[in-house]
Amino acid sequence: GSVRSDLPPALAEAVDRCLAKSRDERFVNAGALIEALDAAQAAAPEVPLAIRLFAQEAETLGTIVAFVFFVAILLLATRATDVGLFDRLIPVVVMCSVLVGRILQTRAEVRRLLNQGFSADALIRGLRQTVDEREARRAQLRLDADVVRRRKRTARTGVFMVVVAVLLVRTAFGLRTGEPGNYHTPIPAVTMLFSGLICFGLGMVLLMRSPLRAPLFERVFRALWLGRPGRWFFRSVSPKSISVTAPMKPLVVAATPASDAHLAALEARLARLEKKLSAE
């Protein structure tokens, strides 16, 4: 596995078991080896590292899109008498400029991947496989009774913290004195207010972040990149905008004399073992 990282993990594990020094660690018979090789053949191909790195970039862009959209709607819908529409547009414009910059960076990364020989369909398949891997992991966890039990306990703790937070905040507001715009809040009320806000944040994290279901940002990722928007984005990088002046050369790792000697020793040892087995 350390030498051939492109192999399926099941096949690498089968080879390691065949080469184990102890007989007890090797396969008990040929049938067990065949089952392991069948599992390796049925395993999904590994996602190229370039696509995995791009998946992280795409997930970050999806998170920024969702955040900017939510904050923009919140700012524009706020009806504050002392803040005009022009003042509310300032942070919206700043966030939209950041979003445009990230989109241009992601577009440049897509162009680099296309230059390396990946097609738009290959990119979508790779992104889909990354999220499918996460879903497969969650499916395994849902079969673990201990994980499910701990998740239920965590969810109950989150609900309790949210309820306590609401009670603390309401009580803190009730302890205020004065009129709107000129409130006097005693120290105990301030302590209760900030404690309630902290409890609310922690409780919401415990409720929303579950190892048994897809988080919100992953759902945004699926809708944004695995649907029509993603296909349009990949194919918008037209072949005319792809550089064809210098195709990427394959990476060639030169063999050192030490590695050649090591391989020669292994081949000689294998030849002796085959000769011994044929004699037996």
Buried (B, 14 or more C-beta within 10 A) or exposed (E): EEEEEEBBEBBBBBBEBEEEEEEEEBBEEEEEBEEBBEBBEEEEEBBBEBBBEBBEBBBBBBBBBBBBEEEBEEBEEEEEEEEEEEEBBEEBEEBEEEBEEBBEEBBEBBBBBBBEEBEBEBBBBBBBBBBEEEEEEBEEBBEEEEBBEEBEEBBEBBEEBBEBBBEBBEBBBEBBEEEEEEEEBEEEBEEBBEBBBEBBEBBBEBBEEBBBBBEEEBBBBBBBBBEEEBBEBBEEBEEEEEEEEEEEEEEEEEEEEEEEEEEEEEEEEEEEEEEEEEEE
